[in-house]
């Protein structure tokens, strides 16, 4: 998931694991008694504010409110209020029940049992058929979803063929056995399927509403969701307002009545926070971090790592970036420690693998470049670029595409200066509005672009799958059959040790091929008013307003 500048408490859940090899013949049942899975946990005696409303900065204007068409965290945070999928992210990054209250699988066939009391905001029951419709729509190439290959990466039966246009969406391996039972058939084992099901591409949408209103179904007058909140207002470039959904199955345990998302970040966000107009921030400008830390303290400025990698993408199909020596040289010439520690400096770490440290509990080792001195890297880079035919008389020239963000601009300027100093490379810069930038990156209309990838779920596969040849998110247009084979093996590996081994092999291939140049692993610093409680700052951000409450102040 593209991240733009840019966990839920379950103490009451009783998790039971039942195994009976004789009777179930390999059937694994996970029965989760999750009646109050997402309740806001208000301490006894806490005095609540009479007005339970939250205003949060959300970076940018959402490109869409259609889960099948979105691709960034800007939409993701709003979707967490408006929709509910089968599963969701827990406080520690674990998978917990949401609309699915229990599930089981036998071989490659998974069965999810939906909450019978779940309703859409218009009163319609939420059914298994809603998921069938949404997943077929996501995978259908006619939809042109940025996440069109998502179910293919999950090995849902026929998803890859449908996405390629060789089979109709009706043959997707998903079936409604009855109104509240969803069956998902995989083409082969997938060790991280449940993790994949927390993300927004696989949220349900209301078929009746989508078919009736077409692309206009996301307008407030027509919008229907199934989350704890419903869409009230959407004023473009001004705000998205959601209000408590009285028809949500767990509405009794929601405290907030209203959430307003503002498309602001950076200095305007800080100014409005200081003025009391914003209560939960998006991200803090690095220029203000030390000052705010000193004046506000850790209670109002929360710093935490994100499962996110910022990187320069190279168009691997475009000359000269189809030459691996050019890509390697540009990667080696970046002084990543300086960008992470000096240009930014609030928890960012230099990146020599695409997968951030600790994703999914795995710790992947960086390649040889990580152990070199800057001088050694620069020397290698010069040699590689010379071998590719570039020198002082024939310098490498290109333009870097990036979103119009002040912090990103600083990073690109710093990188361009490093390339110039260390290699004699002349890198120009082109800034575009966020949505235009993403569209051009997705379509391959760039030479080099600066962007970010925020984990779709807590596992290395969400990073490594980006570079599969058939991935709809493969904006560098990278292709290596050996790389795809390794990831394929990781999917079905029987032990975590073997999974890690394959992930490590995949990162080793990326280190050599260098389809992108990872620069740093993201850290975030978020402003929050001391009376706002219940926010879980996960490695994917502040996710669920369902758990939030406002203390009297």
HELIX and SHEET records of a PDB file:
HELIX    1   1 UNK A   21  UNK A   24  1                                   4    
HELIX    2   2 UNK A   73  UNK A   82  1                                  10    
HELIX    3   3 UNK A  128  UNK A  139  1                                  12    
HELIX    4   4 UNK A  141  UNK A  143  5                                   3    
HELIX    5   5 UNK A  150  UNK A  153  1                                   4    
HELIX    6   6 UNK A  159  UNK A  164  1                                   6    
HELIX    7   7 UNK A  169  UNK A  171  5                                   3    
HELIX    8   8 UNK A  193  UNK A  196  1                                   4    
HELIX    9   9 UNK A  200  UNK A  202  5                                   3    
HELIX   10  10 UNK A  207  UNK A  213  1                                   7    
HELIX   11  11 UNK A  214  UNK A  218  5                                   5    
HELIX   12  12 UNK A  251  UNK A  253  5                                   3    
HELIX   13  13 UNK A  267  UNK A  274  1                                   8    
HELIX   14  14 UNK A  286  UNK A  300  1                                  15    
HELIX   15  15 UNK A  324  UNK A  332  1                                   9    
HELIX   16  16 UNK A  336  UNK A  338  1                                   3    
HELIX   17  17 UNK A  339  UNK A  344  3                                   6    
HELIX   18  18 UNK A  359  UNK A  361  5                                   3    
HELIX   19  19 UNK A  368  UNK A  371  5                                   4    
HELIX   20  20 UNK A  374  UNK A  387  1                                  14    
HELIX   21  21 UNK A  406  UNK A  423  1                                  18    
HELIX   22  22 UNK A  434  UNK A  442  1                                   9    
HELIX   23  23 UNK A  461  UNK A  464  1                                   4    
HELIX   24  24 UNK A  465  UNK A  467  5                                   3    
HELIX   25  25 UNK A  481  UNK A  492  1                                  12    
HELIX   26  26 UNK A  496  UNK A  513  1                                  18    
HELIX   27  27 UNK A  545  UNK A  547  5                                   3    
SHEET    1   A 6 UNK A  14  UNK A  18  0                                        
SHEET    2   A 6 UNK A  28  UNK A  33 -1                                        
SHEET    3   A 6 UNK A 100  UNK A 106 -1                                        
SHEET    4   A 6 UNK A 109  UNK A 114 -1                                        
SHEET    5   A 6 UNK A 181  UNK A 185 -1                                        
SHEET    6   A 6 UNK A 174  UNK A 178 -1                                        
SHEET    1   B 4 UNK A  53  UNK A  57  0                                        
SHEET    2   B 4 UNK A 258  UNK A 262  1                                        
SHEET    3   B 4 UNK A 239  UNK A 244 -1                                        
SHEET    4   B 4 UNK A 229  UNK A 235 -1                                        
SHEET    1   C 2 UNK A  87  UNK A  89  0                                        
SHEET    2   C 2 UNK A  95  UNK A  97 -1                                        
SHEET    1   D 6 UNK A 349  UNK A 350  0                                        
SHEET    2   D 6 UNK A 516  UNK A 527 -1                                        
SHEET    3   D 6 UNK A 301  UNK A 314 -1                                        
SHEET    4   D 6 UNK A 448  UNK A 454 -1                                        
SHEET    5   D 6 UNK A 397  UNK A 403  1                                        
SHEET    6   D 6 UNK A 426  UNK A 432  1                                        
SHEET    1   E 2 UNK A 532  UNK A 533  0                                        
SHEET    2   E 2 UNK A 549  UNK A 550 -1                                        
SHEET    1   F 2 UNK A 537  UNK A 538  0                                        
SHEET    2   F 2 UNK A 541  UNK A 542 -1                                        
END                                                                             
